Amino acid sequence: MQWKQIKTLFILCFLVLNAYLLFMFFDKLEELDYGLAEDNEEATFKEQLENENIKISADLPAEELNESYISANQKSFTDKEVESLNGLGNQQSEVINGNFIVSQFEEPVTIPEGADNNLITEIVKSKILLEENYTYGTWNKEMNVLVFFQKKRDLPIYYNQNGIVVVYLNNSNEMIFYTQTMLGEAETPTEEKSLIKPIDAIKVLFDGDRLWPEDEITDVNMGFHQRIPLPNGQQLFAPTWTITVNGEKNFYVNAMENLVFSSDEMTFLTDYISYTKETLQSLKDDNEVKEYVLNHLDTIPTDNRSDTE
């Protein structure tokens, strides 16, 4: 009797093991099929790019990247930081509402002709507060301003008025004043997730008719872009692929949701200048920095916005 029970138990165990192995086999087979389908889709897309003579000269990250959303509030500068600002030299500075710096150079600071990004970075960072928190973004020649983005997790936060340094130049490409804001400590409200591949971000642009025949993808980088403001006043930032086309036009693709952010540099700078003008109204009318900065801002052409992507 015991032998029959043992035999029955062995048969049941054997059947369970077989069922498990069969399940694992089909699971692996499904993964293989999915991988092959994904590879075939990527190969098909690359053929589409070749047919349109669209080139990818940028180095695309090969490894899978993981990242999360981050959130942050605007930072208020401490008394110690303001004291350090006043000690930078050759500057007359004002801190408005505790979180907005406007600083005029007593003697303009020259940007040498032909200066590369590294030299520009070195010059600007030697003149601003908490310089290690910012990275060079762009030189907008139409408005003649240098833009530095604040960094979080060593990645730039693109075009956010609460975390940026904008340096204004005169017609001789000399730095005459700058404005500075900063975001506080970043929090992580979500778990890390796998990001979409750069090639998939490029496909989003292609499918959305944002790429044209003969275009070239010249650079691909990772950063953060504002997703939505939160009810408590914090801002939520999404991991974002920056796709540079023809060395001049940037597109920003949410690396979690495959969405293209609406980001136009001229529109942002136009709005930022308006924001700066409004903020400066907090200073007294006879304030020399206020008068100087407002006079210069009034000379900057802000009526030539590009259409938002």
C-alpha positions in Angstrom: 0.0 0.0 0.0 2.8 2.4 0.9 4.6 1.6 -2.4 1.5 2.5 -4.4 1.3 5.9 -2.6 5.0 6.5 -3.1 4.6 5.7 -6.8 1.6 8.0 -7.1 3.5 10.8 -5.4 6.5 10.3 -7.8 4.2 10.4 -10.8 2.6 13.7 -9.5 5.9 15.3 -8.9 7.1 14.2 -12.3 4.0 15.8 -13.9 4.5 19.0 -12.0 8.1 19.1 -13.0 7.2 18.5 -16.6 4.5 21.3 -16.5 7.1 23.7 -15.0 9.7 22.9 -17.6 7.2 23.2 -20.4 6.1 26.6 -19.0 9.7 27.8 -18.9 10.3 26.5 -22.4 7.4 28.5 -23.9 8.3 31.6 -21.8 11.9 31.5 -23.2 10.5 30.9 -26.7 8.2 34.0 -26.3 11.1 36.1 -25.1 13.1 34.9 -28.1 10.3 35.7 -30.5 9.8 39.2 -28.9 13.5 39.9 -29.2 13.6 38.8 -32.9 10.5 40.9 -33.6 12.1 43.9 -31.9 15.4 43.4 -33.8 13.4 43.1 -37.1 11.5 46.2 -36.3 14.7 48.1 -35.6 16.3 46.8 -38.8 13.2 47.9 -40.8 13.3 51.4 -39.3 17.0 51.7 -40.2 16.1 50.8 -43.7 13.5 53.5 -43.7 16.2 56.0 -42.6 18.5 54.8 -45.4 15.7 55.3 -48.0 15.3 58.9 -46.8 19.1 59.3 -46.7 18.8 60.2 -43.0 22.1 59.5 -41.2 22.9 58.8 -37.6 26.5 60.0 -36.9 25.9 60.2 -33.1 27.2 57.5 -30.9 24.1 55.8 -29.4 24.4 54.3 -25.9 24.5 50.5 -26.3 23.7 49.6 -22.7 20.2 49.7 -21.3 19.7 52.7 -19.1 17.5 53.0 -15.9 16.3 56.2 -14.4 13.4 57.7 -12.5 11.4 60.9 -12.4 12.7 63.5 -10.0 11.0 66.4 -8.3 12.3 69.6 -6.8 11.3 73.0 -5.5 12.9 76.3 -6.2 15.9 77.0 -3.9 16.3 80.1 -1.7 19.9 81.3 -1.4 21.3 81.3 2.1 22.9 84.3 3.8 26.2 82.5 3.5 25.8 82.0 -0.3 24.7 85.7 -0.7 27.8 86.7 1.2 29.9 84.6 -1.2 28.2 86.2 -4.2 29.1 89.6 -2.9 32.7 88.5 -2.7 33.1 87.5 -6.3 34.4 90.9 -7.3 33.7 93.1 -10.4 30.0 92.6 -9.8 27.1 94.6 -8.4 24.5 92.0 -7.4 20.9 91.9 -6.2 19.1 88.9 -4.8 15.3 89.3 -5.3 12.8 87.4 -3.3 15.6 85.3 -2.0 15.8 83.1 -5.1 16.6 85.3 -8.1 20.1 86.7 -8.7 20.7 89.6 -11.1 24.4 90.7 -11.3 25.9 93.4 -13.4 29.7 93.4 -14.2 31.3 96.7 -13.3 33.8 96.0 -16.2 32.5 93.8 -19.0 34.1 90.4 -19.3 35.4 89.4 -22.7 34.6 86.2 -24.4 37.6 85.7 -26.8 36.9 85.3 -30.5 36.7 81.6 -31.4 36.2 80.5 -27.8 35.1 76.9 -27.6 32.6 75.5 -25.1 35.3 74.6 -22.6 36.7 78.1 -22.5 33.2 79.7 -22.3 32.4 77.4 -19.4 35.6 78.2 -17.6 35.0 82.0 -18.0 31.4 81.9 -16.9 31.8 79.5 -14.0 34.6 81.7 -12.5 32.0 84.5 -12.2 28.9 82.8 -10.8 27.7 81.3 -7.5 27.6 77.6 -6.9 29.1 77.1 -10.3 29.6 73.3 -10.0 25.8 72.9 -10.2 25.6 74.2 -13.8 26.6 73.0 -17.3 27.0 74.9 -20.5 23.9 74.6 -22.7 24.0 77.0 -25.7 25.0 80.3 -27.1 21.8 81.8 -28.6 23.2 84.2 -31.2 19.9 85.9 -32.0 19.5 87.2 -28.5 23.3 87.0 -27.8 23.0 85.2 -24.5 24.8 82.2 -23.0 22.6 79.6 -21.4 23.8 77.3 -18.6 21.5 74.6 -17.3 21.4 73.4 -13.7 22.4 69.7 -13.2 20.7 67.0 -11.2 22.3 63.6 -11.0 25.0 65.0 -13.3 22.4 65.5 -16.0 21.1 68.9 -17.3 17.6 70.1 -16.6 16.6 71.7 -19.9 15.0 75.2 -20.1 13.5 75.6 -16.6 13.4 79.2 -15.4 13.9 78.0 -11.8 17.2 76.3 -12.5 19.2 78.3 -15.0 21.9 80.9 -15.6 21.5 83.3 -18.5 24.5 85.5 -19.4 23.9 88.6 -21.5 26.5 89.9 -24.0 27.0 93.2 -25.7 27.7 93.7 -29.3 31.4 93.1 -28.6 30.6 89.7 -27.1 31.5 90.9 -23.6 29.5 89.6 -20.6 27.7 92.6 -19.1 25.3 90.9 -16.6 23.6 87.6 -15.8 20.6 86.2 -14.0 20.6 83.0 -11.9 18.1 80.8 -10.3 18.4 77.4 -8.7 16.4 74.3 -7.8 16.7 72.7 -4.4 17.4 69.1 -3.5 15.9 66.6 -5.8 13.5 63.9 -4.6 12.7 60.6 -6.3 8.9 60.1 -6.2 9.0 57.0 -8.5 11.1 53.8 -8.8 13.8 53.5 -11.5 12.5 52.1 -14.8 14.2 51.0 -18.1 14.4 53.9 -20.5 13.4 53.7 -24.2 16.3 53.2 -26.5 17.7 56.2 -28.3 16.8 54.6 -31.7 13.2 54.4 -30.5 13.3 58.1 -29.6 14.6 58.9 -33.1 11.7 56.8 -34.5 9.2 59.0 -32.6 10.6 62.0 -34.4 10.6 60.2 -37.7 7.0 59.0 -37.3 5.9 62.5 -36.3 7.4 64.1 -39.5 10.0 66.0 -37.5 12.9 64.4 -39.6 13.4 65.3 -43.3 15.3 63.6 -46.1 19.1 64.3 -45.9 18.9 65.1 -42.1 21.7 63.9 -39.9 21.4 62.9 -36.2 24.6 64.5 -34.9 24.2 64.1 -31.1 22.2 62.2 -28.6 22.3 63.0 -24.9 20.3 62.4 -21.7 18.9 65.0 -19.4 15.7 66.0 -17.6 12.7 68.0 -18.8 9.8 69.4 -16.8 6.8 67.0 -17.0 4.1 68.6 -14.8 3.9 70.9 -11.8 2.8 69.1 -8.7 0.0 70.4 -6.3 2.5 71.2 -3.6 4.4 73.6 -5.8 7.1 71.1 -6.7 8.1 70.4 -10.3 8.3 66.9 -11.8 11.1 66.2 -14.3 11.2 63.3 -16.7 14.3 61.6 -18.0 14.6 62.9 -21.6 16.6 62.1 -24.7 17.9 65.2 -26.5 18.2 64.4 -30.2 20.3 67.0 -32.1 19.6 67.2 -35.8 22.1 68.8 -38.2 24.2 70.1 -35.3 21.7 72.9 -34.6 18.1 71.7 -33.9 17.3 70.0 -30.6 14.3 67.7 -30.0 13.4 66.4 -26.5 11.8 63.0 -26.2 10.4 61.7 -22.9 12.5 58.6 -22.3 9.8 56.9 -20.3 6.6 57.8 -22.2 7.9 58.2 -25.8 6.4 61.7 -26.0 8.0 64.7 -27.7 8.2 67.7 -25.4 7.2 71.1 -26.7 10.4 73.1 -26.3 11.4 76.0 -28.5 14.5 77.9 -27.4 13.4 81.3 -28.7 10.0 81.0 -27.1 11.6 80.0 -23.7 14.0 82.9 -23.8 11.3 85.3 -24.8 9.2 84.2 -21.8 12.2 84.2 -19.5 13.1 87.8 -20.4 9.5 88.8 -19.6 9.8 86.9 -16.3 13.0 88.8 -15.6 11.5 92.1 -16.3 8.6 91.4 -13.9 10.9 90.2 -11.2 13.1 93.3 -11.5 10.1 95.5 -10.6 10.6 94.4 -7.0 13.7 96.6 -6.9 13.5 100.4 -6.2 13.2 102.6 -9.2 16.5 104.3 -8.5 18.4 101.0 -8.4 21.3 101.2 -10.9 21.3 97.5 -11.7 17.6 97.5 -12.4 17.8 100.5 -14.7 20.8 99.1 -16.6 19.4 95.6 -17.0 15.9 96.8 -18.1 17.4 99.1 -20.7 19.4 96.3 -22.2 16.5 93.8 -22.2 14.4 96.4 -24.1 17.0 96.2 -26.9 16.7 92.4 -27.4 14.5 91.3 -30.2 11.8 89.1 -28.8 9.2 89.1 -31.6 10.7 86.4 -33.7 9.6 83.3 -31.9 9.8 80.0 -33.8 6.7 77.8 -33.9 6.6 75.4 -31.0 7.4 71.8 -32.0 
